[in-house]
Amino acid sequence: IIAGMPILDVDQARRVIVMKRSLSPGFAGIDNDLFYMDHTLMFFGDAKESMSDLVREVRELA
């Protein structure tokens, strides 16, 4: 456990989408190996804004 946060086994998922502003290690200063795995897609930007934009785009397709 890092800084009291539980560890999720997302590395075992078939596909992982990470929303993050950058590749910086963040508060804990620990680089996350998940970011560099082949099954991980990185979606850079503010998570709330990015998700709102993504939802809007998907709705326009329907």
Beta strands, then each sheet from edge to edge (+ up, - down):
strand 1: 16-20
strand 2: 40-44
sheet 1: 1+ 2+
end
